[in-house]
Amino acid sequence: MRIAQIAPLAESVPPKMYGGTERVASWLTEELVRQGHQVTLFASGDSKTSAELVACAPQGLRLSGIRDHTASHLAMLAKVRERAAEFDIIHFHLDLLQHALFTDLAHKCVTTLHGRLDLPDFLPAYRAFPQMPLISISDCQRQPMPDTANWLATVHHGLGPGLCPFDKRGGDYLAFLGRITPEKRPDRA
């Protein structure tokens, strides 16, 4: 298959620092290439990939000091749109900015939502684009809008093989993988 992976421009793919979405996009991109698919990654120019890289910013925007990433993402989406006929699947790892530009191509688009959906500001936007297929990263993530969105599936984030070997002996600790921020809810862990 010919697959476009569209990553956020905040960090490189894979990220040099924090960047969970970019890390997952990298793992998925590299595995798809390994399986023989033709993959094109739209990301920042400092990204490292075995796929074809379309550099949509010289480097991750967080490191460049650009505060508002909207203009850069719109320019990237214009590049994706120009090349859309080349792809069987266009996989977005963005929130929803692309929906307004790709509704006529919804049949070949999918968006994996990597972040929070419990913010009331999001609901009207997702309601406006019911034809856009979405992937959640957990069933719990869907709770704020279970019937509002066009959910295709839940695909849980995972770690690459060998990154965290299982030890059945266990231990006297709690491992928390994620930013320690209120939105991650470490108090509920």
Residue, then its C-alpha position, 0 to 999 in steps of 0.5 A: m500500500r501507499i501510505a502517508q503518515i502525517a505527524p505533528l510538527a512540534e517535535s521531530v519524528p522520532p522526538k529528541m525529547y518529549g513527544g509521545t505522538e511523534r514516537v508512536a508515529s515513528w514506530l508505526t512508520e518504520e514497521l510499515v516500511r519494514q513490512g514492505h509498504q511505500v510510506t511517506l512521512f510528512a514531518s519536520g526536516d530533522s526527523k529520521t526515517s526509512a520512509e520518504l520524508v517530506a520536510c514541512a518545517p526545518q526542525g521541530l517547532r517547539l525547539s524553533g521558538i514558534r509559539d503558534h503552530t497553526a500556519s506551519h500545520l496548514a502549509m503541511l496540510a496543503k502539501v499533503r493535499e497536493r499529493a493526496a492522489e499518490f496515497d491509498i491511505i492518509h493517516f493523520h496524527l493531528d487533532l482535527l485541523q485537517h478535517a475541513l480540508f479532506t472531507d471529500l477524501a474521507h474514504k482514504c483518510v484516518t485520524t488517530l487521536h492521541g490526546r484529550l477529548d474531554l475539552p468542551d471546545f472540541l465537541p462542535a468541531y468533531r460534530a461538524f465532520p461526522q464523515m471523518p474516520l477516527i481511531s482512539i487510543s483507548d475506549c476511555q478516551r471516547q467517553p466525552m463523545p461516544d456517539t459524536a464521532n465516526w469511531l473505526a477502532t481503538v488501537h492502544h499505544g504500545l511500546g516497541p518490542g524489547l523496550c520494556p522487558f516483562d519481569k514476572r517477579g514484579g517489584d515494590y514500585l509504580a512505573f508511570l510512563g508519561r508527562i507528570t501533568p494534571e491532564k495525565r491524571p497521575d493522581r488516579a494511577 
